[in-house]
Amino acid sequence: MSDNVPCSNRKFHFISGLPRSGSTLLSGILLQNPRFHAGMTSPVGALCSAVLGQVSAGSEFGPVVSKDKRRALMRGLFDAYYADVEREIVFDTNRAWCARLPMVFDLFPDAKVIACVRNVAWIMDSFERMVRANPYEHTRMFGALGARGTVYSRVEMLGQHDQAVGSAWTALREAFYGEHARSLLLVDYDLLTRAPAKVMSLVYDFLGEPQFAHDFDRVEYAAEEFDQQLGLPGLHTLKAQVRHTARKTILPPDLFDKYGQMSFWNAAAGSAANVITAQPVTPSA
């Protein structure tokens, strides 16, 4: 691999959690550390699912591919995809990882998972703002509905168990109360934007890595082609400065109240997960 880090020496961690909750921001911050590689959602999770589907019970090849071979295939996907990455620690991002922690920790027993969270009402508000900022685009995010529905139909769709917000929320809830919760850290978006230095210090402690002096006034990340394909330009573009901006929600009050009650991580009873969270934020007057 020339000057690249050998696969056997590379360490993997994972970024997961809820959409519109700071995973791109967190990746942009982590990228400032020359030892770290991070980015938006990678295809590794989807590749793992696709390969497992071809070698699991009921498939043509299921009977001839042993568990050990399946495990080797999964590990090989990580090593192959990141073969050209020269940094020694890789953070792979996928909201589905929270639902696959048994596999994650079997492959990487020392891995840590950082799950980005946010009041779900503000997540819905964020998606709705993106739609309204692009009135001449029928975004693929909502399938056949595009932008032709209403805020009620769009938010309802996002919250379904197999859609962007609903699937990530149920996966996170499974991980939060699961047997691997001690290796899970929930990072609240609002607190990350209000106090990035303090939050990142705690993130480094969780990872067991030496502290690094980040520049929170010069955080950069963009994925313009990916966002254009979705019909939501700017979805993964970061502003240079990490800061919190208070705003009034554009959701109807009944929708905001409904989804504002879904932050189960604010009551940590029954979970061994680590949580960095702020007090719940209410709509501005």
N, C-alpha and C positions, 0 to 999 in steps of 0.2 A: 504493500500500500504506500510506497514511497515514504513521504514525510507524514503520512496520516497516522493517527493513533491506532495501534493494533486492536482488533475487535475484542480480544481477550482482556485488554486493559481498559476498555471503555465502560463507563458507568451509566446506567439508565435511570432516570426519574420520569415522572409523568405529570402532565397538567390536564385537569379534567374539570368537571363542575358544570355550571349553568352558562348558557349563551349570554352575550352582552353583559358580562360580569367581570371583565378585566383580564381574561386569559391572554388576549393580544397585548395588552398593556404590560402584564407580567412578563411575557416573552420578550418584549422590547427592552424591558429593564434588565432581565437576565442576560440578554445578548451583549450587554456592555462588559460583562465579565469575560475576559479572553479564554477562560477555561470552559465556558458554557456554550452550548448550542441550543437554541429554542426557536419556535416559530408557530405559525397558525396550524390548524388541524392538518396532520399528515395522513397519507393513505395507508399507513401500516396497520391500523386497526381494521380497516375494511379489507385489506389483503389477508389478514389473519382469519377473518370470518369467511372469506371466499375459499381459502385453502382448506379450512376445517370442514366446510360444507362438502368438499370433494373427497375427503378421506374419512368422514365420520360414518357411524352406523346408518345403514340404509342407502349409502352411496355405492357405486360400482367398485371403488377401491377400498372401502371401509375394512373388509376382511383381511386385506393384505398389508395395511399400514398400521403398525403397532403404535401403542401410546408413546413409546420412546421416540419413534420416527416422527410422530406428529409434533412432539415437543421440539425435536431438532429442527423441523420445518419452521415452526413459529420463531424460534431463536434465529434461524437463518434469515428470516425476513427482516428482522431488525438489523442484523449485521450487514446484509446486502444493501438495504436502503440507506444506511448511514456510513457506508464504506468510504465515501469521499469526504466525510466530515473530519476535520483535523482536531477538533476540540475533544477533550477527554471526558466531558460529562454532557450527556444528551438529555434534553427534556422533550419527550414526545407528547404531543397534544391531541387529545381526542375525548369528546364528552362521553363516549361509550366505555372508557376504561373503568369508570366506577362500577359498571355492571360486570366487569371481567377481572375483578381483583384476584380470585383464585388462580387464574392463569398468570396474571402479572407477577404475583409473588412466588409462584412456582418457578417461573423463568428467571426472575430477578429478586431473590430473597431480601436483598438489602435496599431495594428501591423504596422511594417515598412518592406519595401522590399528593399533589397540591390541587385542591378543588376551589375554583373561584365561585363565589356566591354573591347574590344581591337580592334585595327585596323583589319578589317576582312581579309585583305591580310595576316597578320601575323597569324591569326587563321588557314587559309588554309595552310600556310607554316608549322605550327606546326603539323597538321594532316599528311601532306605529309612526314614530317621527321619521324613520327612514322611508317608509311608504309615502308619507305625505310630502317629503322632500323630493320625491320623484314621481310627480303626478302623470308623467307621460310614459311610464314604464309599468308593465304588468309583471311584477317580480315573480320568479320561479319559487320563491320561498313559500308561497301560498297555493301552489299547484294551479288547478283550473280556476280558482277564485281570483288569482292575481290581485290586483288592486280594485277589482270591480265589486267586491263585497262591501261590508261595512266594518267599522271598528269592532263590532260585536262578533261578526263571523270570523274576522281575521284573528282576534285574540282567542276565540274558542278553538280555532284550528291549531294555533300554536300550542295550546295547552293540552291537546290530546296526547295519549300515552305513546303514540308512535311518531309524534311531530317534534320540532326543534326544542321547545321548552318542556313539554310534558315528558318526553323520553329522558332528557337529561335530569329532570327533577326526580323521577322515580329511580334512576340509576344512582344518583347521589344519595337518596334516602336509603337505598339498599346498602351502599357502602358505609354510610354514617352509623348504621346500627349493626353492621356485619362484624365478622371475626377478625378482619384486617384493619379495623378502625384506628388502631394505635399508630399505624403508618400513614394516616390520612390527616392532612391539614386543610381546613377551610379558611379561605382568605376573603373577607368582605370587601367588595369593590369600593364602597363609600369610605371605609377606613383607609384603604390603600391610596385613594386619591387625596385624602385629608392629611395623612401622616405617612408618606411613603418610606421615609428613612427608618422610622420605628418599625413599620410592618416588615420591611425587607430584612432588618436585623433579626427579627423573630423567624423569618423564613430561613435565613442562613443557619440559625441555631437548630431549627427543625431538621435541616438537611445534614447537619454536622460538618458544615463547610466553613472555612475562615471568612471573616467579614470582608466585604469589598465596598469601596467608596463609589457609589453610583452617582451619576449626574442626572438629577431628576428634572432639569431644565432642558435636556437634550435627548429625549427618548424618541427614537424613530422606528417606524415600521409601516409598511404598506403592502397591499396585495391587490393592486388595481385590476389586473386581468380577471382574477377570481371573482371579485366583487361585481365587475361589469357582467360577467356570465350569469350571476344570480339576479341581475337587475337591481342591485342595491349598491351603487357606487359609494365608496367611502366607508363601507361596513367595517373594514379592517385597517383603516388609516388612523394613525395616532397623531395627536397634536404634540408638539415638541415638549411642552411643559406639563408635568404631572400636577394637576390641581383639581379641586372639587368645585363644581359649578352648581349652585342651587337653582332650581327652576320649578315652575308650576307644571303639574301633569296635564297632558292633553287627553287623558282617558276620562270617560264619564265616571262620576263618583261611585256608582254601583260596581263598575268593573274594577276600579282601583281598590275598593274595600274588599272585594272578593279575592283578588290575587295577592293583596297585601297580607293575608293571613296564612300564607304558605311557607313562611320562613321557619321551618321546624328546627333548624340548627340553633335558634336563639334559646331553646330549652334543651340543654345537653344531657338531661337525665336519660340513662339507659344507653349511652354511647361513650366509647373510649376515645373518640376522635378529638383531635386538637383543633381549636377554633380561635381565629382572630376576627372578631366581629365588633361592629359599632352598634350603638343604640338604633332601633328602628327609626326610619325617616318618614315623616308624614308629609302630605302635599303642602306646598307653599300656599299662603293665603292669597 
